[in-house]
Amino acid sequence: MEDDRSMASEIVLIGRSNVGKSTLFRLLTGKKVRVGRRPGVTVGPSRARVGSVTYVDMPGYGYMKGAERRVQEGTKDFIVHYFEDRGDDILLAIQVIDAASFLEIADRWEERGEVPLEVELFEFLTDLDLAVAVAANKMDRVEDPDATLDAIGERLGMLPPWSQWRDRIAPISAKGGDIGSLKEIIRSSLQSRSAGGPSPKK
């Protein structure tokens, strides 16, 4: 894929269920997300036009209490196909994670000899040659921010210190309205698109 996002028009939010995607989407767009009445009810992506781009909030993936496995697998397949089919339209993929629980969950998966879902998703998005930003949400619950962000970055293949990856890692607290670092990455992506160059990545 040619590394030119000058015509790309979508900023897509993706993440595990209950990581704060809907709150972040509302902060970025002013639009509330329509959700299902019970966990695992896929209602499709929510969209909101802001200026020259469309923000897309994808359904949450991974384990959902009360949801049938076929529903979970169907959601995963939908997400995979969306990114594969619409890669040229995506200016930036924002992977939202729960920074407070990311490492604990990743450890559990790795102890079972499995690749953590968040790591798998990040690698999938970068393999598609997309520009990817990691929104490390719920930082207000993290006791040692720098150490936690260093460890998260390492799991995703970025050597510490995390601060050298400010164009890819955004520590935020969506519930508290603190998303300035992510907005800066978005602003940079939009400026790069306007200039006709590649989006910030790798």
N, C-alpha and C positions, 0 to 999 in steps of 0.2 A: 504493500500500500504506500502510495506516495505521501511523504510527510508534509502535506499542505492542507491546512484546515480553513483556508480563506472562505470557503463556501459552507462550512459546517454551521449548523444552527441550533443544536441541542446540547444542553448541559444535563446529564443524567445522574440522578442520585440512586445508589444501589447499596444494599446492606442487609444484614441479618435482621430478622424480626425484633422489634423492641429496642433498637439502638438509638432511636430519636430521629429517624428520617423525616417523619411527618412534621415534627416540630421545626426541623431545619428547613424543610420545604416551605412551610408557612412564613418563616422569617425571610427567606429569600424572595418569595413571590407575593406574599400577602394573601395567599389562597389556602383555605383549609383543605385537607385531603379527605376524600370520601373513603370510608373504610367499611369492611364487612361487619356483619352483626356478631360474628363469632370468629375465633382464631382460625386461620387457614382458608378463609373465604377470599379467593383472589378476585379483586374487582378491577384488575387491569391497571395500567399506569395512569397516574394523574398528571395533567399537563397544565402549564400556565405560561402565557407569553409575557415576557418582560423585556421591553426594548426590542432589540434585534435577535433575541434568542428565546427558545422555548425550554423551560425547565420541565424535566420529566422525573416523576417519583415512581420508581419501580416497586412492585410488590416485594415484601420482605421474603427472604429465603431461609432455608434451614429448618430446624425443628420448630414446630408450632404446636403447642399443647391443644389437644382436642381435634387436630386436623388429621385426616387420613393420609397414609403414605403416598397414595396416588396423587393427592392434591399437592403435597409437598414436591413430589417429583415433577408434576405438571408445571408448577411455578418455576422450578429450576430450569426446565426445558424451555419455557417461554423466555426467560431472562437470557439464556445462552443464545437462542435464535435471534433475539432482538439485537444484541450487540454484534453478532456475526452479520446480520442482514443490513444493519443501519450504521455500520462503522464510519462511513464517509460523512454521515450527517452529524456525528457526535464531536463537538468541540472539546468537551471535557467530561470525563466520568469521575464522579465524586463517590468514593467508597466510604461509607459512614461506618465507623466501628465504635464499640463501647470501650473506651480506653481503660475504664475501671475494672473490666472483667476479661479483656482480650487475652492477656497473658495466661491467666488461670485456665481459660477454656482451651487455648492453644496447647498448653502443657498436657491437658487431659487427652486431647486428640493424639498428640505425639507419643504419649505413653502407650497408646493402643496401636502404635505403628501406622497411624493415619495422618494425612496432610490436613491441617486445620482448614475449615471452610473459607475463612477470611484470606488465608494465604493462597489457597487454590484459586479464589476469585481474582485476587490481585494479579497473580501470574497469568490467568486467563486474559484479563483485560490488557496487560502489557504485551502479551504474545500477539494480540490483535493489533498492536502498534497504536493503541489509543493513548491520549494524554490522560493520566490518572492522578487524582489528588486524594489523599487519605484524610478524611475529616475525623480526627480523634476526639470523639464527643465525650461528654460527662467528665471533663477534666477537673471539675469542682469536687469530684469524689476521689481524686488521685492524690495520695500522700506525698509522693516524690515525683513530680512531673517530668523533670529531665531524665531521670533514670528509667522511668516507665516509657517515655517516648523513644529513648535510645533503644530499649529492648524491643519495642514494637517495630521500629525501623529495621533492626537487625533481622527480625523474623520475616520481613518483607524484602530482604536483600539490600538494605541501605545501611552502610557502615556508620557507626556513631562518630561524632555527635549528631543528633537529629537536627540540630540547628543549621547544619549545612544543607538540609533538605527542605527549607521553608517554602520552596516552590512546589513541594510535593506532600508535605505533612503540615496539616493545620490543626493545632490544638484548640478546641472550641468547647463551649458549654451552651448548647442550643436552648436549653430550658431557661438559662439565665440571660439569654440574648447576646452572649459573647461569641460572635462569629467573625470578628474583624479579620483574623488571619486567613480564613477561607475566602472572604470577599476579596482580599488582596490577590489571591491566586486566580480567582475568577476574573478580576480586573485585568490581570496580566494576560490571561488567555484571550480576552476580548481585544486587547490592544494588539496582541500578536496577530490575531485574525485580521484586524483592520489593516495591519501593515503588510498582510499577504504572506507572512512567514509561518514557520511551524509553531505549534503550541508548546509551552514549557513541558518538558518530559525527560525522563531518564537522566 
